[in-house]
Amino acid sequence: MTLITSTAEINRTIDETFGSDTLAPAAGSWRNDLWSNAATWLEWGRRVGKLGIDFPTIAFKFRNMTPAIPPGAVIVSAVLRGTSVHNSGVDTFISLILVCAKDGWWDPATSPQQWRNTSDWLNADAGAQVYSTGLVLLADTLVPGITIRWQLRSNAAGRYLKIGQGVTITAAATLGFVDMNLDRTAAVPAGNVWCEIYAQDGAGLVTGPVLATSNVRAAGTVGTALSGLPPFRFTFAGINQIALATNQKIVCVLNGDYPVGAANVRWHWTDNNIYPPGDLQVFGTGTSMDDQNYPMRQDFQSIPNSGPAFTGWITPQMLNGVEYDTPDLAPSVNQYINGGSYVLGDPICVTLHRSLSFLPSTDVSRRWAQFGHASYPATRLIVEWKERAVRVSA
């Protein structure tokens, strides 16, 4: 049978490939919504120094394999090919390479607007305090100091259109105020923010119609300091001063109407599980493998493998501008293509994990070019395969 070569390159528009880059926070979500800066890179490994930074995983999603690989194909060879954008240290480390199984999260091209938990298994809480009309504290998820800031209406793809924090009311009273730990970007959002109250479903997510809506405040009145800001207060008046019962579970939702973009309000949150069970949640569209679906670094590592096959790679020293191939991924690609759930044209997701085994104490990160780089091609998946022979007996 003829040997066929299929290739695909990561592409922000259709592939939504995500990993850690120089624009992502040192902790929290791997948000690459500023990928227009093609001079940055995707990185895995570890940097050491006064501030050690871990880069555990990159998830490469390929939706444009050309030609498409049919189910039943015999996979002869498969490699990831990436171009280094810096001279790495001489130390090597172990990388694990997996091909992901379809799980309904990373593989769809689109998904509807809906509420989702911010992480599969990492508890997260945003800072909210609920008060009665008499200023009795009824619920408190106050986030001490600056930790991480979740951005409202921050992405051109319309993710994070609303953010919610679930709380439990400690005493029967009338709703009067909700305070949130907020700050904003230096660029002033041209619109407003307000707080909405909803009921919780059995999983802690927003359910049903809005129960109460606060006053509307200009987003520009949120402070810009990174520390020392007082909580930002929303006031409930008239019919919105609803009765709250002891042990009632509600969700305090931060909403806004300013244009989606770089200027935004940010809600402080923590992943230290200070308020079990961790009911921070986000509302948005969610597309393929974006930060709406797999928003936390740990979640990239929880994308299921398509089977028992994986590839270990003693990751070599890399020199700027040089292309490098991974070891052969044929067994992993084969188990995905022929595992029973794959159909022609499905995306292929390859995750590259930095293993903690024998990780040196020096800088051992590796950086590969993103798509659109001025000098280097983006990471490619190259698969050689043959049509499976079909025998028909007389």
Secondary structure as a PSIPRED ss2 file (coil, helix, strand):
# PSIPRED VFORMAT (PSIPRED V4.0)

   1 M C   1.000  0.000  0.000
   2 T C   1.000  0.000  0.000
   3 L C   1.000  0.000  0.000
   4 I E   0.000  0.000  1.000
   5 T E   0.000  0.000  1.000
   6 S E   0.000  0.000  1.000
   7 T E   0.000  0.000  1.000
   8 A E   0.000  0.000  1.000
   9 E E   0.000  0.000  1.000
  10 I C   1.000  0.000  0.000
  11 N C   1.000  0.000  0.000
  12 R H   0.000  1.000  0.000
  13 T H   0.000  1.000  0.000
  14 I H   0.000  1.000  0.000
  15 D H   0.000  1.000  0.000
  16 E C   1.000  0.000  0.000
  17 T C   1.000  0.000  0.000
  18 F E   0.000  0.000  1.000
  19 G E   0.000  0.000  1.000
  20 S E   0.000  0.000  1.000
  21 D E   0.000  0.000  1.000
  22 T C   1.000  0.000  0.000
  23 L C   1.000  0.000  0.000
  24 A C   1.000  0.000  0.000
  25 P C   1.000  0.000  0.000
  26 A C   1.000  0.000  0.000
  27 A C   1.000  0.000  0.000
  28 G C   1.000  0.000  0.000
  29 S C   1.000  0.000  0.000
  30 W C   1.000  0.000  0.000
  31 R C   1.000  0.000  0.000
  32 N C   1.000  0.000  0.000
  33 D C   1.000  0.000  0.000
  34 L C   1.000  0.000  0.000
  35 W C   1.000  0.000  0.000
  36 S C   1.000  0.000  0.000
  37 N C   1.000  0.000  0.000
  38 A C   1.000  0.000  0.000
  39 A C   1.000  0.000  0.000
  40 T C   1.000  0.000  0.000
  41 W E   0.000  0.000  1.000
  42 L E   0.000  0.000  1.000
  43 E E   0.000  0.000  1.000
  44 W E   0.000  0.000  1.000
  45 G E   0.000  0.000  1.000
  46 R E   0.000  0.000  1.000
  47 R E   0.000  0.000  1.000
  48 V C   1.000  0.000  0.000
  49 G C   1.000  0.000  0.000
  50 K C   1.000  0.000  0.000
  51 L C   1.000  0.000  0.000
  52 G C   1.000  0.000  0.000
  53 I E   0.000  0.000  1.000
  54 D E   0.000  0.000  1.000
  55 F E   0.000  0.000  1.000
  56 P C   1.000  0.000  0.000
  57 T E   0.000  0.000  1.000
  58 I E   0.000  0.000  1.000
  59 A E   0.000  0.000  1.000
  60 F E   0.000  0.000  1.000
  61 K E   0.000  0.000  1.000
  62 F E   0.000  0.000  1.000
  63 R C   1.000  0.000  0.000
  64 N C   1.000  0.000  0.000
  65 M C   1.000  0.000  0.000
  66 T E   0.000  0.000  1.000
  67 P C   1.000  0.000  0.000
  68 A C   1.000  0.000  0.000
  69 I C   1.000  0.000  0.000
  70 P C   1.000  0.000  0.000
  71 P C   1.000  0.000  0.000
  72 G C   1.000  0.000  0.000
  73 A C   1.000  0.000  0.000
  74 V E   0.000  0.000  1.000
  75 I E   0.000  0.000  1.000
  76 V E   0.000  0.000  1.000
  77 S E   0.000  0.000  1.000
  78 A E   0.000  0.000  1.000
  79 V E   0.000  0.000  1.000
  80 L E   0.000  0.000  1.000
  81 R E   0.000  0.000  1.000
  82 G E   0.000  0.000  1.000
  83 T E   0.000  0.000  1.000
  84 S E   0.000  0.000  1.000
  85 V C   1.000  0.000  0.000
  86 H C   1.000  0.000  0.000
  87 N C   1.000  0.000  0.000
  88 S C   1.000  0.000  0.000
  89 G C   1.000  0.000  0.000
  90 V C   1.000  0.000  0.000
  91 D C   1.000  0.000  0.000
  92 T C   1.000  0.000  0.000
  93 F E   0.000  0.000  1.000
  94 I E   0.000  0.000  1.000
  95 S E   0.000  0.000  1.000
  96 L E   0.000  0.000  1.000
  97 I E   0.000  0.000  1.000
  98 L E   0.000  0.000  1.000
  99 V E   0.000  0.000  1.000
 100 C E   0.000  0.000  1.000
 101 A C   1.000  0.000  0.000
 102 K C   1.000  0.000  0.000
 103 D C   1.000  0.000  0.000
 104 G C   1.000  0.000  0.000
 105 W C   1.000  0.000  0.000
 106 W C   1.000  0.000  0.000
 107 D C   1.000  0.000  0.000
 108 P C   1.000  0.000  0.000
 109 A C   1.000  0.000  0.000
 110 T C   1.000  0.000  0.000
 111 S C   1.000  0.000  0.000
 112 P C   1.000  0.000  0.000
 113 Q C   1.000  0.000  0.000
 114 Q E   0.000  0.000  1.000
 115 W E   0.000  0.000  1.000
 116 R E   0.000  0.000  1.000
 117 N E   0.000  0.000  1.000
 118 T C   1.000  0.000  0.000
 119 S C   1.000  0.000  0.000
 120 D C   1.000  0.000  0.000
 121 W C   1.000  0.000  0.000
 122 L C   1.000  0.000  0.000
 123 N C   1.000  0.000  0.000
 124 A C   1.000  0.000  0.000
 125 D E   0.000  0.000  1.000
 126 A E   0.000  0.000  1.000
 127 G C   1.000  0.000  0.000
 128 A E   0.000  0.000  1.000
 129 Q E   0.000  0.000  1.000
 130 V E   0.000  0.000  1.000
 131 Y E   0.000  0.000  1.000
 132 S E   0.000  0.000  1.000
 133 T C   1.000  0.000  0.000
 134 G C   1.000  0.000  0.000
 135 L C   1.000  0.000  0.000
 136 V C   1.000  0.000  0.000
 137 L E   0.000  0.000  1.000
 138 L E   0.000  0.000  1.000
 139 A E   0.000  0.000  1.000
 140 D E   0.000  0.000  1.000
 141 T C   1.000  0.000  0.000
 142 L C   1.000  0.000  0.000
 143 V C   1.000  0.000  0.000
 144 P C   1.000  0.000  0.000
 145 G C   1.000  0.000  0.000
 146 I C   1.000  0.000  0.000
 147 T C   1.000  0.000  0.000
 148 I E   0.000  0.000  1.000
 149 R E   0.000  0.000  1.000
 150 W E   0.000  0.000  1.000
 151 Q E   0.000  0.000  1.000
 152 L C   1.000  0.000  0.000
 153 R C   1.000  0.000  0.000
 154 S C   1.000  0.000  0.000
 155 N C   1.000  0.000  0.000
 156 A C   1.000  0.000  0.000
 157 A C   1.000  0.000  0.000
 158 G C   1.000  0.000  0.000
 159 R C   1.000  0.000  0.000
 160 Y C   1.000  0.000  0.000
 161 L C   1.000  0.000  0.000
 162 K E   0.000  0.000  1.000
 163 I E   0.000  0.000  1.000
 164 G E   0.000  0.000  1.000
 165 Q E   0.000  0.000  1.000
 166 G E   0.000  0.000  1.000
 167 V E   0.000  0.000  1.000
 168 T E   0.000  0.000  1.000
 169 I C   1.000  0.000  0.000
 170 T C   1.000  0.000  0.000
 171 A C   1.000  0.000  0.000
 172 A C   1.000  0.000  0.000
 173 A E   0.000  0.000  1.000
 174 T E   0.000  0.000  1.000
 175 L E   0.000  0.000  1.000
 176 G E   0.000  0.000  1.000
 177 F E   0.000  0.000  1.000
 178 V E   0.000  0.000  1.000
 179 D E   0.000  0.000  1.000
 180 M E   0.000  0.000  1.000
 181 N C   1.000  0.000  0.000
 182 L E   0.000  0.000  1.000
 183 D E   0.000  0.000  1.000
 184 R E   0.000  0.000  1.000
 185 T C   1.000  0.000  0.000
 186 A C   1.000  0.000  0.000
 187 A C   1.000  0.000  0.000
 188 V C   1.000  0.000  0.000
 189 P C   1.000  0.000  0.000
 190 A C   1.000  0.000  0.000
 191 G C   1.000  0.000  0.000
 192 N E   0.000  0.000  1.000
 193 V E   0.000  0.000  1.000
 194 W E   0.000  0.000  1.000
 195 C E   0.000  0.000  1.000
 196 E E   0.000  0.000  1.000
 197 I E   0.000  0.000  1.000
 198 Y E   0.000  0.000  1.000
 199 A E   0.000  0.000  1.000
 200 Q E   0.000  0.000  1.000
 201 D C   1.000  0.000  0.000
 202 G C   1.000  0.000  0.000
 203 A C   1.000  0.000  0.000
 204 G C   1.000  0.000  0.000
 205 L C   1.000  0.000  0.000
 206 V E   0.000  0.000  1.000
 207 T E   0.000  0.000  1.000
 208 G E   0.000  0.000  1.000
 209 P E   0.000  0.000  1.000
 210 V E   0.000  0.000  1.000
 211 L E   0.000  0.000  1.000
 212 A E   0.000  0.000  1.000
 213 T E   0.000  0.000  1.000
 214 S C   1.000  0.000  0.000
 215 N C   1.000  0.000  0.000
 216 V C   1.000  0.000  0.000
 217 R E   0.000  0.000  1.000
 218 A E   0.000  0.000  1.000
 219 A H   0.000  1.000  0.000
 220 G H   0.000  1.000  0.000
 221 T H   0.000  1.000  0.000
 222 V C   1.000  0.000  0.000
 223 G C   1.000  0.000  0.000
 224 T C   1.000  0.000  0.000
 225 A C   1.000  0.000  0.000
 226 L C   1.000  0.000  0.000
 227 S C   1.000  0.000  0.000
 228 G C   1.000  0.000  0.000
 229 L C   1.000  0.000  0.000
 230 P C   1.000  0.000  0.000
 231 P C   1.000  0.000  0.000
 232 F E   0.000  0.000  1.000
 233 R E   0.000  0.000  1.000
 234 F E   0.000  0.000  1.000
 235 T E   0.000  0.000  1.000
 236 F C   1.000  0.000  0.000
 237 A C   1.000  0.000  0.000
 238 G H   0.000  1.000  0.000
 239 I H   0.000  1.000  0.000
 240 N H   0.000  1.000  0.000
 241 Q C   1.000  0.000  0.000
 242 I C   1.000  0.000  0.000
 243 A E   0.000  0.000  1.000
 244 L E   0.000  0.000  1.000
 245 A C   1.000  0.000  0.000
 246 T C   1.000  0.000  0.000
 247 N C   1.000  0.000  0.000
 248 Q C   1.000  0.000  0.000
 249 K E   0.000  0.000  1.000
 250 I E   0.000  0.000  1.000
 251 V E   0.000  0.000  1.000
 252 C E   0.000  0.000  1.000
 253 V E   0.000  0.000  1.000
 254 L E   0.000  0.000  1.000
 255 N E   0.000  0.000  1.000
 256 G E   0.000  0.000  1.000
 257 D C   1.000  0.000  0.000
 258 Y C   1.000  0.000  0.000
 259 P C   1.000  0.000  0.000
 260 V C   1.000  0.000  0.000
 261 G C   1.000  0.000  0.000
 262 A C   1.000  0.000  0.000
 263 A C   1.000  0.000  0.000
 264 N C   1.000  0.000  0.000
 265 V E   0.000  0.000  1.000
 266 R E   0.000  0.000  1.000
 267 W E   0.000  0.000  1.000
 268 H E   0.000  0.000  1.000
 269 W E   0.000  0.000  1.000
 270 T E   0.000  0.000  1.000
 271 D C   1.000  0.000  0.000
 272 N C   1.000  0.000  0.000
 273 N C   1.000  0.000  0.000
 274 I C   1.000  0.000  0.000
 275 Y C   1.000  0.000  0.000
 276 P C   1.000  0.000  0.000
 277 P C   1.000  0.000  0.000
 278 G C   1.000  0.000  0.000
 279 D C   1.000  0.000  0.000
 280 L E   0.000  0.000  1.000
 281 Q E   0.000  0.000  1.000
 282 V E   0.000  0.000  1.000
 283 F E   0.000  0.000  1.000
 284 G E   0.000  0.000  1.000
 285 T C   1.000  0.000  0.000
 286 G C   1.000  0.000  0.000
 287 T C   1.000  0.000  0.000
 288 S C   1.000  0.000  0.000
 289 M C   1.000  0.000  0.000
 290 D C   1.000  0.000  0.000
 291 D C   1.000  0.000  0.000
 292 Q C   1.000  0.000  0.000
 293 N C   1.000  0.000  0.000
 294 Y C   1.000  0.000  0.000
 295 P C   1.000  0.000  0.000
 296 M C   1.000  0.000  0.000
 297 R H   0.000  1.000  0.000
 298 Q H   0.000  1.000  0.000
 299 D H   0.000  1.000  0.000
 300 F H   0.000  1.000  0.000
 301 Q C   1.000  0.000  0.000
 302 S C   1.000  0.000  0.000
 303 I C   1.000  0.000  0.000
 304 P C   1.000  0.000  0.000
 305 N E   0.000  0.000  1.000
 306 S C   1.000  0.000  0.000
 307 G C   1.000  0.000  0.000
 308 P C   1.000  0.000  0.000
 309 A C   1.000  0.000  0.000
 310 F C   1.000  0.000  0.000
 311 T E   0.000  0.000  1.000
 312 G E   0.000  0.000  1.000
 313 W E   0.000  0.000  1.000
 314 I E   0.000  0.000  1.000
 315 T E   0.000  0.000  1.000
 316 P C   1.000  0.000  0.000
 317 Q C   1.000  0.000  0.000
 318 M C   1.000  0.000  0.000
 319 L C   1.000  0.000  0.000
 320 N C   1.000  0.000  0.000
 321 G C   1.000  0.000  0.000
 322 V C   1.000  0.000  0.000
 323 E E   0.000  0.000  1.000
 324 Y E   0.000  0.000  1.000
 325 D E   0.000  0.000  1.000
 326 T C   1.000  0.000  0.000
 327 P C   1.000  0.000  0.000
 328 D C   1.000  0.000  0.000
 329 L C   1.000  0.000  0.000
 330 A H   0.000  1.000  0.000
 331 P H   0.000  1.000  0.000
 332 S H   0.000  1.000  0.000
 333 V H   0.000  1.000  0.000
 334 N H   0.000  1.000  0.000
 335 Q H   0.000  1.000  0.000
 336 Y H   0.000  1.000  0.000
 337 I H   0.000  1.000  0.000
 338 N C   1.000  0.000  0.000
 339 G C   1.000  0.000  0.000
 340 G C   1.000  0.000  0.000
 341 S C   1.000  0.000  0.000
 342 Y C   1.000  0.000  0.000
 343 V C   1.000  0.000  0.000
 344 L C   1.000  0.000  0.000
 345 G C   1.000  0.000  0.000
 346 D C   1.000  0.000  0.000
 347 P C   1.000  0.000  0.000
 348 I E   0.000  0.000  1.000
 349 C E   0.000  0.000  1.000
 350 V E   0.000  0.000  1.000
 351 T E   0.000  0.000  1.000
 352 L E   0.000  0.000  1.000
 353 H E   0.000  0.000  1.000
 354 R E   0.000  0.000  1.000
 355 S C   1.000  0.000  0.000
 356 L C   1.000  0.000  0.000
 357 S C   1.000  0.000  0.000
 358 F C   1.000  0.000  0.000
 359 L C   1.000  0.000  0.000
 360 P C   1.000  0.000  0.000
 361 S C   1.000  0.000  0.000
 362 T C   1.000  0.000  0.000
 363 D C   1.000  0.000  0.000
 364 V C   1.000  0.000  0.000
 365 S C   1.000  0.000  0.000
 366 R E   0.000  0.000  1.000
 367 R E   0.000  0.000  1.000
 368 W E   0.000  0.000  1.000
 369 A E   0.000  0.000  1.000
 370 Q C   1.000  0.000  0.000
 371 F C   1.000  0.000  0.000
 372 G C   1.000  0.000  0.000
 373 H C   1.000  0.000  0.000
 374 A C   1.000  0.000  0.000
 375 S C   1.000  0.000  0.000
 376 Y C   1.000  0.000  0.000
 377 P C   1.000  0.000  0.000
 378 A C   1.000  0.000  0.000
 379 T C   1.000  0.000  0.000
 380 R E   0.000  0.000  1.000
 381 L E   0.000  0.000  1.000
 382 I E   0.000  0.000  1.000
 383 V E   0.000  0.000  1.000
 384 E E   0.000  0.000  1.000
 385 W E   0.000  0.000  1.000
 386 K E   0.000  0.000  1.000
 387 E C   1.000  0.000  0.000
 388 R C   1.000  0.000  0.000
 389 A C   1.000  0.000  0.000
 390 V C   1.000  0.000  0.000
 391 R C   1.000  0.000  0.000
 392 V C   1.000  0.000  0.000
 393 S C   1.000  0.000  0.000
 394 A C   1.000  0.000  0.000
